[in-house]
Amino acid sequence: MTAPSAPPPAASVSMAVRIGSLELRNPILTASGTYGLGYEFARLADLSKIGGVVGKTVTMTPRIGNPPPRTFETAGGMLNSIGLMNPGWDGFVRDTLPRIRELPCPFILNVAGKSEDEFVELTRRAGELVGIAALELNLSCPNVAGGLDFSAKPELTERIVARCRAVYPLPIFAKLSPNVGDIVAIAQAAERGGADALSCVNTYLGTAIDWRRAKTIFPRGIAGLSGPAIKPMALLATMRVAAAVKIPVVGIGGIAKADDVLEYLVAGATAVQIGTACFWDPGHPVRLAADVETAVRTAGICDVQTLIGTVQPSPAPAANPAPAPGSCNVGGTNPR
Ligand SMILES: Cc1cc2nc3c(=O)[nH]c(=O)nc-3n(C[C@H](O)[C@H](O)[C@H](O)COP(=O)(O)O)c2cc1C
């Protein structure tokens, strides 16, 4: 019997994906808080080659962020406790927006309110700006007091998203926390509220300790874990959420290589965001976009969208045949 031959490479590949009314040239976005507001990197990387940039969270008033240290390397990842440092709404509109308008890719504005009303007001203001392609609601920041509350209760998530939906004409992504009992219930609440997409997920709560001083590394005690260390958990969250909603899911967590991106797509993500890997090299998202296209072409796939949500459980292995009389016992039937 001959082994099945690999499909021939595809002659042309469509990498475009769609989230609501937003068309992305490919599924690679940068993740909030890891790529500034995009324009800082425009001289270092050809941003016309990625799907888009998600900006660092903007809040109503300026925030100086948490006291140092703010980052700490861990096995396979990093902890951060930045505390949403940003210039506030007025500073963003005055100093940053004009530069964002020059980006060669869509810019998705990420906002966080201190209260439900503040989320709605930030969203309403975002709707008046020219140059923003979509909005991401950061319902899930672990590094500010109360930051997690908005994605911990389905009723609150649904109400905030619905109120924001009512005042904003463009796509809304609701960014979910993995630090909840049932992320699927929160995802469904955001969908009911009218979100166009779910960004899945923010960082996992973690800590680091200096045992000699018997002190936590971070003054707040807790921080958010990101990077390859969280990929299996974030991939599972993405797969579960994607199976439970009809709107697109944007997978986030530990994505570093083309295979990671493709695993997320097969798990049900329509697009992905690259976070911690941007710290290794600001050109990483651009290279990843090229690598993903090469992998898709080589697999003989003409349209990347055909991969989305195709995952199936692996078939269970065939039961061990009964050992022949007198033979040694191998595999799972060892009588010891
Ligand atoms: C240093 C740092 C700062 C971050 N700041 C934000 C932020 O301001 N807003 C937000 O929604 N997510 C923020 N995140 C979370 C990322 O957008 C992303 O959800 C998370 O890091 C998981 O992706 P990754 O494993 O690819 O890094 C931050 C992450 C890091 C590492």
The ligand as a MOL file (V3000), in Angstrom:
LIG
                    3D

  0  0  0     0  0            999 V3000
M  V30 BEGIN CTAB
M  V30 COUNTS 31 33 0 0 0
M  V30 BEGIN ATOM
M  V30 1 C 3.0310 43.8750 28.8810 0
M  V30 2 C 1.6060 43.5730 28.5410 0
M  V30 3 C 0.6640 44.5880 28.5730 0
M  V30 4 C -0.6590 44.3270 28.2600 0
M  V30 5 N -1.5710 45.3580 28.2660 0
M  V30 6 C -2.8530 45.1130 27.8730 0
M  V30 7 C -3.7770 46.1950 27.7790 0
M  V30 8 O -3.4510 47.3660 28.0110 0
M  V30 9 N -5.0460 45.9070 27.4150 0
M  V30 10 C -5.4640 44.6280 27.1030 0
M  V30 11 O -6.6230 44.4390 26.7330 0
M  V30 12 N -4.5900 43.5970 27.1680 0
M  V30 13 C -3.3080 43.8110 27.5340 0
M  V30 14 N -2.4120 42.7760 27.5820 0
M  V30 15 C -2.8730 41.3920 27.2770 0
M  V30 16 C -2.5570 41.0100 25.8240 0
M  V30 17 O -3.2460 41.8360 24.9130 0
M  V30 18 C -2.9130 39.5230 25.5520 0
M  V30 19 O -4.2980 39.3480 25.7800 0
M  V30 20 C -2.1410 38.5700 26.4550 0
M  V30 21 O -0.8130 39.0200 26.6370 0
M  V30 22 C -2.1000 37.1310 25.9080 0
M  V30 23 O -1.4520 37.0780 24.6590 0
M  V30 24 P 0.1060 36.6190 24.4930 0
M  V30 25 O 0.2730 35.3480 25.2500 0
M  V30 26 O 0.3030 36.4780 23.0100 0
M  V30 27 O 0.9250 37.7130 25.0690 0
M  V30 28 C -1.0710 43.0060 27.9070 0
M  V30 29 C -0.1130 41.9900 27.8600 0
M  V30 30 C 1.2120 42.2440 28.1650 0
M  V30 31 C 2.2110 41.1300 28.1020 0
M  V30 END ATOM
M  V30 BEGIN BOND
M  V30 1 1 1 2
M  V30 2 1 2 3
M  V30 3 2 2 30
M  V30 4 2 3 4
M  V30 5 1 4 5
M  V30 6 1 4 28
M  V30 7 2 5 6
M  V30 8 1 6 7
M  V30 9 1 6 13
M  V30 10 2 7 8
M  V30 11 1 7 9
M  V30 12 1 9 10
M  V30 13 2 10 11
M  V30 14 1 10 12
M  V30 15 2 12 13
M  V30 16 1 13 14
M  V30 17 1 14 15
M  V30 18 1 14 28
M  V30 19 1 15 16
M  V30 20 1 16 17
M  V30 21 1 16 18
M  V30 22 1 18 19
M  V30 23 1 18 20
M  V30 24 1 20 21
M  V30 25 1 20 22
M  V30 26 1 22 23
M  V30 27 1 23 24
M  V30 28 2 24 25
M  V30 29 1 24 26
M  V30 30 1 24 27
M  V30 31 2 28 29
M  V30 32 1 29 30
M  V30 33 1 30 31
M  V30 END BOND
M  V30 END CTAB
M  END
